[in-house]
Structures are given as structure tokens and as C-alpha cells.
Amino acid sequence: MDHSPLQAPGSALLLVSHHLCPYVQRAAIALMEKEVRFERINIDLADKPGWFLEISPLGKVPLLCVRNSDGSHEVLFESSVICEYLEETQDGASLHPADPLTRARHRGWMEFGSSILSDLWVYETTQDRAQLEAKRQVLASKFATIEAELTRPPYFVGDSFSLVDAVFAPIYRYFDVFDTIGDSGIFAGLPRVKAWRKALSERPSVKAAVGPDYADRLMGFLKSHDAVLLQQPSVSAA
């Protein structure tokens, strides 16, 4: 059996991660925004260690392992659950609005971000050009919906960084790599979305949520899936 990192001494919080996972990035961003001390360990999802399979109900990352003073631990799974736990238990800047109705709306937009990630999975892995174009149009439509919601820059709601921002930052990071392949036209005519994307890319917590080799790893992932995205011509000027 693989040696579990939970048995080693360390920080009270251990984030079990993968180099490319956008859901892990959400949790990492929230931890850094809260200025919480934590450790992070990356695993290979193609060769999951035994200790990981024992503690991950879904066999997915992220996991947040909460070490107790008596040596025991609890494991949280699902990025939204982890982020909500951090909001409820950790000091630092609030990442959710205080008003219950506004907070509920934010949770809805977080789910909207998750739907975009589902679309992106197909967009980046498909080997079918027609399916790529269909997903490109879906993504463009969803970002146009967001454009109408963004009225208080620089972040989702003004100067306060929120969990909605933590959800969308990893989404925009994908396009930092995709844009080196060609212009998809997905953000054409969406100045507020572009400005939000830029503001998020400059946030220290967002920058630190991935390693310096993220772009190379993502390109390697696209090549390993023989993604037709790699041959996608530019659609229009941004």
C-alpha cells in the first residue's frame, strides 16, 4: 500500500491536487485569499495511489484533508464544499456576500461556471471538428450571458474578490493557452468579460494556483488526446 501523506506531520490542512485540475485551483485560490497555511500534494490521476482511493469517495480531486490535534483527520471532497468550509471556518477576507439573497445568486453563478467547465472538457478533448464548433458557439453564448451581468469592475462585483472570481479564474486560464493556438472568437464583442479576465490573471492568488509548467502540461494534454482544437483556425479578431 502506498504511504499516505496524512500520516506525516505537517499543516492542519492538506490539499490533494492535480497539476491541471481547475476545481483544485478554486480551492487553492480560496486558501490563499484567506491567507491560510496549507500543504499541497499533486497526484497522478492516471495512476491513483492506493491511499488516495481509500479516502476519495469519487476518486477525484480536490480533497482537503483536515488534520486534528489528536492525529486523526477528516476528508472533504468537492471544490464547492471545500470553499464553503473555508469561508465558514477561516478568518481573512470574506469571499461570500453577507446578504443571503446575494450569496445565493453568487452560488448560482458558481454553478454556471461549472457548466462552462463541462463544455470546456468537450471543447478541449474532442477529435470532431463539428463538435468543436458547436461547443465554441455554446461557450460564446455563455460568456455573452456573463457580459450582461458584469456591471461593477474589476471583479464579478466590484473591488471585492469573491468565490465567483475563484471559479472563473481557472476557466480563463485555459484560454491563455488556447489563445496561443488561434483566436476562437469566443470573447469577441465582450469588453467587460475581457477586462474581468485580465483582472483575474493579475491576482497573486490566481497566479500561484498553478505551477510554472501549467501551459506546457496543458499543451501536452491536448496532444495526448489528439485534440482537434490544436488545428483550429482563428475565427475572428478579438
ABEGO torsion letter per residue (X at the ends): XBBBAAABBEBABBBBBBAABAAAAAAAAAAAAAGBBBBBBBBBAABBBAAAAAABAAGBOBBBBBBBAAGBBBBBBEAAAAAAAAAAABBEBBABBABAAAAAAAAAAAAAAAAAAAAAAAAAABABAAAAAAAAAAAAAAAAAAAAABABOABABEABBBAAAAAAAAAAAAAAAAAAAEBAGAABGBAAAAAAAAAAAABAAAAAABBAAAAAAAAAAAAAAGBAAAABBBABBX
